[in-house]
Amino acid sequence: MSSFLQLFHSFPLKVVAGHGIYLTLEDGKDYVDLFSGLGVNLLGHNHPDILTALSEPFPIHLSALLEHPLKEEVASNLTRITGFDKVFFSNSGTEAIEGAIKLMWKWLKKRGKNNERVIAFRNSFHGRTLGSMTVTDLLSYQGFPKLEFTTVFLPFDDADMLTKEIEHGCSFVIMEPIQGAAGVKIASQDFYKTLSILHREFGFGLIADEIQSGLCRSGEFLASTLFGIEPDIVTLAKGLGGGLPLGAILLKERIADAIKPGDHGTTMGGNYLSLRLSKVVIKNVLELLDHVRNLDTLMKDILIPQLLSNQKIKEVRQKGLFIAIELKDNKADEVKDVLFEKGFLVNSIRKKIIRLLPPLIISIDELKNAFQQLNEVIENFNF
Ligand SMILES: Cc1ncc(COP(=O)(O)O)c(C=O)c1O
């Protein structure tokens, strides 16, 4: 019997090695990793720059009480790329969300505006700690205790309802610009535009959770840019630490001005080694941005139309290398299993959806081949 408390349905074979987009499993076969450690391994496995960064000797952990140049260097890289003013580091995505809510609350309180409802969206996912779960619709069935404020969950793409609810009063809105765990749900441009106009007009706080959509996966460093959204706070995590735990809260000066030392903190957040890897990640994903955009065009022009001619596929949703294939039937787990036998690792969610989060280094031929295999497997399925 295993001593490990298994809370996930893992693949049946153990990993023994990894290189590029491939993982070698205990059967000795190389598998194409099309979900990159749940969206973390943006540069694939054992990227040479990551290995070099890991090999340089330095104290691994220094705590927030000791200064080192990397903290400022990574923070200023992020502010320069995104136009935000300040960055605070955390260990994980959910912890970045907790911090974002706390910092947002401080700013709202300073303005006497923390007494109204919070708006989040149906099928949202922001993490598994209790604060994040308060704004996470997908986990509300679990019945854990919530933070005290009232969260109203609105349909993700309903601009009229959003307008009506904002007019009723709202402290802050939290959203994933592209909903990842929901199955790569993208709202209409009209919805994003309405949100931006309301944000400017009513002055509520806006948190964009880019933990899954950020770091060039969507074809922009931040997916918010794709839709013209200008949040007050953005959260990042997943691939930011190059495989080590690291999250970040990016905030505008006006929010930072409401925060004083002691309002928030962390022991391990932004540890030296994670930051060293994040410097490598940020440089490399920016260099891969044109490549991701080329792949985006290839998918839109050729690969997705091919998938859509498959009678068993209901819809394909995609921005950059953020991709969901929705089947007409509840066969996603079975499709995942057959793809596994054929040497492809994909993620099945919500019964009908195959989610692909390939590493950004995937080549044109590798992506074409993956789509072809996927198409064939789904076509040969009996439903
Ligand atoms: C959009 C989004 N927010 C928050 C989280 C939570 O991040 P973590 O698992 O690092 O706590 C995730 C994780 O999948 C996510 O996709």
The ligand as an ORCA input file, in Angstrom:
! r2SCAN-3c Opt
* xyz 0 1
  C      -6.098     30.209    -13.191
  C      -5.488     29.529    -11.994
  N      -5.436     30.190    -10.823
  C      -4.897     29.634     -9.722
  C      -4.376     28.351     -9.745
  C      -3.763     27.756     -8.513
  O      -2.370     27.641     -8.668
  P      -1.541     26.625     -7.770
  O      -1.951     25.252     -8.117
  O      -0.102     26.948     -8.079
  O      -1.863     26.969     -6.342
  C      -4.422     27.627    -10.940
  C      -3.933     26.245    -10.991
  O      -4.219     25.478    -11.861
  C      -4.993     28.226    -12.080
  O      -5.076     27.580    -13.262
*
